[in-house]
Amino acid sequence: MAMTLRLSKEQTEALRRKAEEEGRSMQEVALTAVDQYVRARPERIRTIVADIMATDAELLDRLSR
């Protein structure tokens, strides 16, 4: 599926530099970043929920009664 991704000048230059450093295309670098973000998101959410549950355990216990 094709899509248009609008980047700022700074983002474009950072992506171009990273692609050149790695000897890959800008598209390959961007796709890798998207894949990593999508894979890591569920784990980040679990970590955040666990932190909230630990921090607010007493409050959550009282609310569950």
PDB file of N, CA, C and O in Angstrom:
ATOM      1  N   MET A   1       0.840  -1.169   0.000  1.00  0.00           N
ATOM      2  CA  MET A   1       0.000   0.000   0.000  1.00  0.00           C
ATOM      3  C   MET A   1       0.890   1.238   0.000  1.00  0.00           C
ATOM      4  O   MET A   1       1.837   1.330   0.781  1.00  0.00           O
ATOM      5  N   ALA A   2       0.591   2.155  -0.848  1.00  0.00           N
ATOM      6  CA  ALA A   2       1.369   3.386  -0.940  1.00  0.00           C
ATOM      7  C   ALA A   2       0.776   4.446  -0.030  1.00  0.00           C
ATOM      8  O   ALA A   2      -0.433   4.489   0.196  1.00  0.00           O
ATOM      9  N   MET A   3       1.649   5.302   0.487  1.00  0.00           N
ATOM     10  CA  MET A   3       1.182   6.432   1.280  1.00  0.00           C
ATOM     11  C   MET A   3       2.194   7.554   1.154  1.00  0.00           C
ATOM     12  O   MET A   3       3.342   7.337   0.768  1.00  0.00           O
ATOM     13  N   THR A   4       1.758   8.735   1.479  1.00  0.00           N
ATOM     14  CA  THR A   4       2.635   9.897   1.468  1.00  0.00           C
ATOM     15  C   THR A   4       2.952  10.248   2.907  1.00  0.00           C
ATOM     16  O   THR A   4       2.055  10.354   3.742  1.00  0.00           O
ATOM     17  N   LEU A   5       4.223  10.425   3.191  1.00  0.00           N
ATOM     18  CA  LEU A   5       4.670  10.794   4.526  1.00  0.00           C
ATOM     19  C   LEU A   5       5.304  12.171   4.433  1.00  0.00           C
ATOM     20  O   LEU A   5       6.303  12.360   3.739  1.00  0.00           O
ATOM     21  N   ARG A   6       4.725  13.118   5.126  1.00  0.00           N
ATOM     22  CA  ARG A   6       5.244  14.485   5.094  1.00  0.00           C
ATOM     23  C   ARG A   6       6.150  14.703   6.301  1.00  0.00           C
ATOM     24  O   ARG A   6       5.712  14.617   7.448  1.00  0.00           O
ATOM     25  N   LEU A   7       7.409  14.985   6.022  1.00  0.00           N
ATOM     26  CA  LEU A   7       8.397  15.213   7.070  1.00  0.00           C
ATOM     27  C   LEU A   7       8.859  16.660   7.027  1.00  0.00           C
ATOM     28  O   LEU A   7       8.820  17.308   5.981  1.00  0.00           O
ATOM     29  N   SER A   8       9.295  17.155   8.170  1.00  0.00           N
ATOM     30  CA  SER A   8       9.904  18.484   8.199  1.00  0.00           C
ATOM     31  C   SER A   8      11.270  18.398   7.530  1.00  0.00           C
ATOM     32  O   SER A   8      11.776  17.306   7.273  1.00  0.00           O
ATOM     33  N   LYS A   9      11.859  19.546   7.252  1.00  0.00           N
ATOM     34  CA  LYS A   9      13.209  19.560   6.665  1.00  0.00           C
ATOM     35  C   LYS A   9      14.185  18.841   7.586  1.00  0.00           C
ATOM     36  O   LYS A   9      15.038  18.078   7.134  1.00  0.00           O
ATOM     37  N   GLU A  10      14.045  19.098   8.893  1.00  0.00           N
ATOM     38  CA  GLU A  10      14.951  18.488   9.867  1.00  0.00           C
ATOM     39  C   GLU A  10      14.798  16.969   9.892  1.00  0.00           C
ATOM     40  O   GLU A  10      15.789  16.240   9.944  1.00  0.00           O
ATOM     41  N   GLN A  11      13.561  16.503   9.855  1.00  0.00           N
ATOM     42  CA  GLN A  11      13.311  15.054   9.845  1.00  0.00           C
ATOM     43  C   GLN A  11      13.852  14.416   8.571  1.00  0.00           C
ATOM     44  O   GLN A  11      14.450  13.341   8.610  1.00  0.00           O
ATOM     45  N   THR A  12      13.639  15.077   7.456  1.00  0.00           N
ATOM     46  CA  THR A  12      14.131  14.560   6.177  1.00  0.00           C
ATOM     47  C   THR A  12      15.644  14.457   6.185  1.00  0.00           C
ATOM     48  O   THR A  12      16.204  13.452   5.746  1.00  0.00           O
ATOM     49  N   GLU A  13      16.310  15.495   6.684  1.00  0.00           N
ATOM     50  CA  GLU A  13      17.773  15.477   6.726  1.00  0.00           C
ATOM     51  C   GLU A  13      18.282  14.409   7.684  1.00  0.00           C
ATOM     52  O   GLU A  13      19.260  13.727   7.379  1.00  0.00           O
ATOM     53  N   ALA A  14      17.640  14.251   8.835  1.00  0.00           N
ATOM     54  CA  ALA A  14      18.047  13.208   9.782  1.00  0.00           C
ATOM     55  C   ALA A  14      17.869  11.830   9.166  1.00  0.00           C
ATOM     56  O   ALA A  14      18.729  10.963   9.321  1.00  0.00           O
ATOM     57  N   LEU A  15      16.767  11.624   8.475  1.00  0.00           N
ATOM     58  CA  LEU A  15      16.514  10.344   7.810  1.00  0.00           C
ATOM     59  C   LEU A  15      17.532  10.103   6.709  1.00  0.00           C
ATOM     60  O   LEU A  15      18.037   8.990   6.562  1.00  0.00           O
ATOM     61  N   ARG A  16      17.836  11.133   5.935  1.00  0.00           N
ATOM     62  CA  ARG A  16      18.828  11.010   4.860  1.00  0.00           C
ATOM     63  C   ARG A  16      20.195  10.649   5.439  1.00  0.00           C
ATOM     64  O   ARG A  16      20.876   9.759   4.929  1.00  0.00           O
ATOM     65  N   ARG A  17      20.597  11.349   6.516  1.00  0.00           N
ATOM     66  CA  ARG A  17      21.898  11.048   7.135  1.00  0.00           C
ATOM     67  C   ARG A  17      21.961   9.615   7.643  1.00  0.00           C
ATOM     68  O   ARG A  17      22.953   8.919   7.429  1.00  0.00           O
ATOM     69  N   LYS A  18      20.893   9.171   8.322  1.00  0.00           N
ATOM     70  CA  LYS A  18      20.865   7.809   8.869  1.00  0.00           C
ATOM     71  C   LYS A  18      20.947   6.789   7.744  1.00  0.00           C
ATOM     72  O   LYS A  18      21.670   5.798   7.848  1.00  0.00           O
ATOM     73  N   ALA A  19      20.210   7.029   6.675  1.00  0.00           N
ATOM     74  CA  ALA A  19      20.228   6.104   5.535  1.00  0.00           C
ATOM     75  C   ALA A  19      21.629   6.038   4.926  1.00  0.00           C
ATOM     76  O   ALA A  19      22.117   4.956   4.597  1.00  0.00           O
ATOM     77  N   GLU A  20      22.266   7.184   4.779  1.00  0.00           N
ATOM     78  CA  GLU A  20      23.631   7.202   4.230  1.00  0.00           C
ATOM     79  C   GLU A  20      24.599   6.473   5.151  1.00  0.00           C
ATOM     80  O   GLU A  20      25.441   5.705   4.685  1.00  0.00           O
ATOM     81  N   GLU A  21      24.484   6.709   6.468  1.00  0.00           N
ATOM     82  CA  GLU A  21      25.355   6.035   7.441  1.00  0.00           C
ATOM     83  C   GLU A  21      25.234   4.520   7.348  1.00  0.00           C
ATOM     84  O   GLU A  21      26.223   3.795   7.459  1.00  0.00           O
ATOM     85  N   GLU A  22      24.007   4.054   7.143  1.00  0.00           N
ATOM     86  CA  GLU A  22      23.741   2.616   7.137  1.00  0.00           C
ATOM     87  C   GLU A  22      23.812   1.997   5.751  1.00  0.00           C
ATOM     88  O   GLU A  22      23.694   0.780   5.606  1.00  0.00           O
ATOM     89  N   GLY A  23      24.005   2.825   4.734  1.00  0.00           N
ATOM     90  CA  GLY A  23      24.071   2.301   3.369  1.00  0.00           C
ATOM     91  C   GLY A  23      22.741   1.727   2.910  1.00  0.00           C
ATOM     92  O   GLY A  23      22.700   0.761   2.148  1.00  0.00           O
ATOM     93  N   ARG A  24      21.658   2.328   3.377  1.00  0.00           N
ATOM     94  CA  ARG A  24      20.321   1.869   3.012  1.00  0.00           C
ATOM     95  C   ARG A  24      19.534   3.032   2.454  1.00  0.00           C
ATOM     96  O   ARG A  24      19.958   4.184   2.545  1.00  0.00           O
ATOM     97  N   SER A  25      18.391   2.728   1.880  1.00  0.00           N
ATOM     98  CA  SER A  25      17.530   3.789   1.363  1.00  0.00           C
ATOM     99  C   SER A  25      16.769   4.442   2.514  1.00  0.00           C
ATOM    100  O   SER A  25      16.614   3.861   3.588  1.00  0.00           O
ATOM    101  N   MET A  26      16.307   5.639   2.269  1.00  0.00           N
ATOM    102  CA  MET A  26      15.495   6.329   3.266  1.00  0.00           C
ATOM    103  C   MET A  26      14.228   5.526   3.551  1.00  0.00           C
ATOM    104  O   MET A  26      13.770   5.465   4.692  1.00  0.00           O
ATOM    105  N   GLN A  27      13.670   4.915   2.520  1.00  0.00           N
ATOM    106  CA  GLN A  27      12.461   4.110   2.707  1.00  0.00           C
ATOM    107  C   GLN A  27      12.734   2.930   3.633  1.00  0.00           C
ATOM    108  O   GLN A  27      11.934   2.638   4.522  1.00  0.00           O
ATOM    109  N   GLU A  28      13.853   2.256   3.428  1.00  0.00           N
ATOM    110  CA  GLU A  28      14.186   1.109   4.286  1.00  0.00           C
ATOM    111  C   GLU A  28      14.327   1.535   5.746  1.00  0.00           C
ATOM    112  O   GLU A  28      13.835   0.856   6.647  1.00  0.00           O
ATOM    113  N   VAL A  29      14.997   2.655   5.974  1.00  0.00           N
ATOM    114  CA  VAL A  29      15.188   3.138   7.339  1.00  0.00           C
ATOM    115  C   VAL A  29      13.847   3.515   7.959  1.00  0.00           C
ATOM    116  O   VAL A  29      13.587   3.189   9.117  1.00  0.00           O
ATOM    117  N   ALA A  30      12.994   4.199   7.199  1.00  0.00           N
ATOM    118  CA  ALA A  30      11.680   4.600   7.711  1.00  0.00           C
ATOM    119  C   ALA A  30      10.820   3.378   8.013  1.00  0.00           C
ATOM    120  O   ALA A  30      10.147   3.342   9.043  1.00  0.00           O
ATOM    121  N   LEU A  31      10.831   2.383   7.138  1.00  0.00           N
ATOM    122  CA  LEU A  31      10.041   1.175   7.369  1.00  0.00           C
ATOM    123  C   LEU A  31      10.520   0.423   8.611  1.00  0.00           C
ATOM    124  O   LEU A  31       9.712  -0.099   9.378  1.00  0.00           O
ATOM    125  N   THR A  32      11.826   0.372   8.800  1.00  0.00           N
ATOM    126  CA  THR A  32      12.375  -0.272   9.994  1.00  0.00           C
ATOM    127  C   THR A  32      11.906   0.459  11.251  1.00  0.00           C
ATOM    128  O   THR A  32      11.542  -0.176  12.241  1.00  0.00           O
ATOM    129  N   ALA A  33      11.914   1.785  11.213  1.00  0.00           N
ATOM    130  CA  ALA A  33      11.474   2.572  12.368  1.00  0.00           C
ATOM    131  C   ALA A  33       9.997   2.321  12.668  1.00  0.00           C
ATOM    132  O   ALA A  33       9.614   2.187  13.830  1.00  0.00           O
ATOM    133  N   VAL A  34       9.181   2.257  11.640  1.00  0.00           N
ATOM    134  CA  VAL A  34       7.746   1.990  11.834  1.00  0.00           C
ATOM    135  C   VAL A  34       7.563   0.600  12.431  1.00  0.00           C
ATOM    136  O   VAL A  34       6.805   0.431  13.386  1.00  0.00           O
ATOM    137  N   ASP A  35       8.246  -0.389  11.882  1.00  0.00           N
ATOM    138  CA  ASP A  35       8.138  -1.760  12.398  1.00  0.00           C
ATOM    139  C   ASP A  35       8.543  -1.827  13.867  1.00  0.00           C
ATOM    140  O   ASP A  35       7.861  -2.470  14.664  1.00  0.00           O
ATOM    141  N   GLN A  36       9.637  -1.178  14.232  1.00  0.00           N
ATOM    142  CA  GLN A  36      10.095  -1.195  15.620  1.00  0.00           C
ATOM    143  C   GLN A  36       9.087  -0.517  16.530  1.00  0.00           C
ATOM    144  O   GLN A  36       8.828  -1.009  17.628  1.00  0.00           O
ATOM    145  N   TYR A  37       8.517   0.594  16.105  1.00  0.00           N
ATOM    146  CA  TYR A  37       7.523   1.298  16.908  1.00  0.00           C
ATOM    147  C   TYR A  37       6.290   0.441  17.135  1.00  0.00           C
ATOM    148  O   TYR A  37       5.793   0.341  18.257  1.00  0.00           O
ATOM    149  N   VAL A  38       5.803  -0.171  16.076  1.00  0.00           N
ATOM    150  CA  VAL A  38       4.591  -0.987  16.178  1.00  0.00           C
ATOM    151  C   VAL A  38       4.812  -2.196  17.078  1.00  0.00           C
ATOM    152  O   VAL A  38       3.939  -2.545  17.872  1.00  0.00           O
ATOM    153  N   ARG A  39       5.970  -2.836  16.960  1.00  0.00           N
ATOM    154  CA  ARG A  39       6.269  -4.002  17.799  1.00  0.00           C
ATOM    155  C   ARG A  39       6.449  -3.619  19.258  1.00  0.00           C
ATOM    156  O   ARG A  39       6.030  -4.362  20.146  1.00  0.00           O
ATOM    157  N   ALA A  40       7.062  -2.478  19.522  1.00  0.00           N
ATOM    158  CA  ALA A  40       7.383  -2.084  20.899  1.00  0.00           C
ATOM    159  C   ALA A  40       6.192  -1.473  21.629  1.00  0.00           C
ATOM    160  O   ALA A  40       6.176  -1.475  22.860  1.00  0.00           O
ATOM    161  N   ARG A  41       5.210  -0.958  20.927  1.00  0.00           N
ATOM    162  CA  ARG A  41       4.094  -0.250  21.568  1.00  0.00           C
ATOM    163  C   ARG A  41       3.352  -1.100  22.601  1.00  0.00           C
ATOM    164  O   ARG A  41       3.127  -0.621  23.712  1.00  0.00           O
ATOM    165  N   PRO A  42       2.964  -2.335  22.289  1.00  0.00           N
ATOM    166  CA  PRO A  42       2.245  -3.121  23.308  1.00  0.00           C
ATOM    167  C   PRO A  42       3.061  -3.309  24.590  1.00  0.00           C
ATOM    168  O   PRO A  42       2.499  -3.286  25.685  1.00  0.00           O
ATOM    169  N   GLU A  43       4.350  -3.489  24.469  1.00  0.00           N
ATOM    170  CA  GLU A  43       5.192  -3.658  25.655  1.00  0.00           C
ATOM    171  C   GLU A  43       5.258  -2.366  26.458  1.00  0.00           C
ATOM    172  O   GLU A  43       5.215  -2.401  27.688  1.00  0.00           O
ATOM    173  N   ARG A  44       5.362  -1.219  25.773  1.00  0.00           N
ATOM    174  CA  ARG A  44       5.373   0.061  26.481  1.00  0.00           C
ATOM    175  C   ARG A  44       4.079   0.268  27.232  1.00  0.00           C
ATOM    176  O   ARG A  44       4.088   0.753  28.363  1.00  0.00           O
ATOM    177  N   ILE A  45       2.966  -0.093  26.620  1.00  0.00           N
ATOM    178  CA  ILE A  45       1.661   0.063  27.278  1.00  0.00           C
ATOM    179  C   ILE A  45       1.584  -0.837  28.507  1.00  0.00           C
ATOM    180  O   ILE A  45       1.123  -0.400  29.561  1.00  0.00           O
ATOM    181  N   ARG A  46       2.031  -2.095  28.388  1.00  0.00           N
ATOM    182  CA  ARG A  46       2.034  -3.012  29.539  1.00  0.00           C
ATOM    183  C   ARG A  46       2.893  -2.456  30.673  1.00  0.00           C
ATOM    184  O   ARG A  46       2.509  -2.541  31.839  1.00  0.00           O
ATOM    185  N   THR A  47       4.035  -1.897  30.343  1.00  0.00           N
ATOM    186  CA  THR A  47       4.927  -1.323  31.346  1.00  0.00           C
ATOM    187  C   THR A  47       4.272  -0.142  32.046  1.00  0.00           C
ATOM    188  O   THR A  47       4.358  -0.016  33.268  1.00  0.00           O
ATOM    189  N   ILE A  48       3.627   0.711  31.289  1.00  0.00           N
ATOM    190  CA  ILE A  48       2.958   1.876  31.871  1.00  0.00           C
ATOM    191  C   ILE A  48       1.828   1.438  32.794  1.00  0.00           C
ATOM    192  O   ILE A  48       1.691   1.961  33.900  1.00  0.00           O
ATOM    193  N   VAL A  49       1.020   0.482  32.346  1.00  0.00           N
ATOM    194  CA  VAL A  49      -0.089  -0.012  33.169  1.00  0.00           C
ATOM    195  C   VAL A  49       0.454  -0.652  34.445  1.00  0.00           C
ATOM    196  O   VAL A  49      -0.093  -0.423  35.523  1.00  0.00           O
ATOM    197  N   ALA A  50       1.505  -1.439  34.348  1.00  0.00           N
ATOM    198  CA  ALA A  50       2.095  -2.071  35.532  1.00  0.00           C
ATOM    199  C   ALA A  50       2.608  -1.024  36.511  1.00  0.00           C
ATOM    200  O   ALA A  50       2.448  -1.171  37.723  1.00  0.00           O
ATOM    201  N   ASP A  51       3.222   0.029  35.989  1.00  0.00           N
ATOM    202  CA  ASP A  51       3.708   1.109  36.858  1.00  0.00           C
ATOM    203  C   ASP A  51       2.556   1.800  37.577  1.00  0.00           C
ATOM    204  O   ASP A  51       2.645   2.081  38.772  1.00  0.00           O
ATOM    205  N   ILE A  52       1.482   2.073  36.856  1.00  0.00           N
ATOM    206  CA  ILE A  52       0.315   2.713  37.473  1.00  0.00           C
ATOM    207  C   ILE A  52      -0.289   1.805  38.534  1.00  0.00           C
ATOM    208  O   ILE A  52      -0.651   2.264  39.617  1.00  0.00           O
ATOM    209  N   MET A  53      -0.397   0.520  38.224  1.00  0.00           N
ATOM    210  CA  MET A  53      -0.970  -0.422  39.185  1.00  0.00           C
ATOM    211  C   MET A  53      -0.118  -0.506  40.452  1.00  0.00           C
ATOM    212  O   MET A  53      -0.647  -0.609  41.558  1.00  0.00           O
ATOM    213  N   ALA A  54       1.188  -0.463  40.283  1.00  0.00           N
ATOM    214  CA  ALA A  54       2.066  -0.525  41.452  1.00  0.00           C
ATOM    215  C   ALA A  54       2.009   0.770  42.254  1.00  0.00           C
ATOM    216  O   ALA A  54       1.933   0.744  43.482  1.00  0.00           O
ATOM    217  N   THR A  55       2.043   1.871  41.572  1.00  0.00           N
ATOM    218  CA  THR A  55       2.034   3.178  42.237  1.00  0.00           C
ATOM    219  C   THR A  55       0.712   3.438  42.947  1.00  0.00           C
ATOM    220  O   THR A  55       0.691   3.967  44.058  1.00  0.00           O
ATOM    221  N   ASP A  56      -0.379   3.068  42.310  1.00  0.00           N
ATOM    222  CA  ASP A  56      -1.713   3.369  42.840  1.00  0.00           C
ATOM    223  C   ASP A  56      -2.434   2.124  43.346  1.00  0.00           C
ATOM    224  O   ASP A  56      -3.664   2.068  43.316  1.00  0.00           O
ATOM    225  N   ALA A  57      -1.687   1.130  43.807  1.00  0.00           N
ATOM    226  CA  ALA A  57      -2.291  -0.132  44.236  1.00  0.00           C
ATOM    227  C   ALA A  57      -3.328   0.070  45.331  1.00  0.00           C
ATOM    228  O   ALA A  57      -4.411  -0.513  45.278  1.00  0.00           O
ATOM    229  N   GLU A  58      -3.001   0.895  46.324  1.00  0.00           N
ATOM    230  CA  GLU A  58      -3.939   1.110  47.437  1.00  0.00           C
ATOM    231  C   GLU A  58      -5.226   1.771  46.936  1.00  0.00           C
ATOM    232  O   GLU A  58      -6.324   1.352  47.302  1.00  0.00           O
ATOM    233  N   LEU A  59      -5.096   2.775  46.122  1.00  0.00           N
ATOM    234  CA  LEU A  59      -6.264   3.462  45.577  1.00  0.00           C
ATOM    235  C   LEU A  59      -7.098   2.514  44.718  1.00  0.00           C
ATOM    236  O   LEU A  59      -8.322   2.480  44.842  1.00  0.00           O
ATOM    237  N   LEU A  60      -6.453   1.756  43.862  1.00  0.00           N
ATOM    238  CA  LEU A  60      -7.178   0.811  43.015  1.00  0.00           C
ATOM    239  C   LEU A  60      -7.898  -0.242  43.847  1.00  0.00           C
ATOM    240  O   LEU A  60      -9.007  -0.656  43.509  1.00  0.00           O
ATOM    241  N   ASP A  61      -7.268  -0.674  44.931  1.00  0.00           N
ATOM    242  CA  ASP A  61      -7.911  -1.642  45.819  1.00  0.00           C
ATOM    243  C   ASP A  61      -9.181  -1.046  46.430  1.00  0.00           C
ATOM    244  O   ASP A  61     -10.232  -1.687  46.456  1.00  0.00           O
ATOM    245  N   ARG A  62      -9.066   0.190  46.920  1.00  0.00           N
ATOM    246  CA  ARG A  62     -10.243   0.847  47.521  1.00  0.00           C
ATOM    247  C   ARG A  62     -11.358   1.050  46.492  1.00  0.00           C
ATOM    248  O   ARG A  62     -12.533   0.879  46.817  1.00  0.00           O
ATOM    249  N   LEU A  63     -11.009   1.405  45.283  1.00  0.00           N
ATOM    250  CA  LEU A  63     -12.007   1.628  44.240  1.00  0.00           C
ATOM    251  C   LEU A  63     -12.683   0.327  43.791  1.00  0.00           C
ATOM    252  O   LEU A  63     -13.820   0.348  43.320  1.00  0.00           O
ATOM    253  N   SER A  64     -11.993  -0.783  43.936  1.00  0.00           N
ATOM    254  CA  SER A  64     -12.557  -2.052  43.473  1.00  0.00           C
ATOM    255  C   SER A  64     -13.576  -2.647  44.456  1.00  0.00           C
ATOM    256  O   SER A  64     -14.248  -3.625  44.129  1.00  0.00           O
ATOM    257  N   ARG A  65     -13.695  -2.068  45.643  1.00  0.00           N
ATOM    258  CA  ARG A  65     -14.614  -2.587  46.666  1.00  0.00           C
ATOM    259  C   ARG A  65     -16.008  -2.069  46.450  1.00  0.00           C
ATOM    260  O   ARG A  65     -16.915  -2.400  47.214  1.00  0.00           O
TER     261      ARG A  65
END
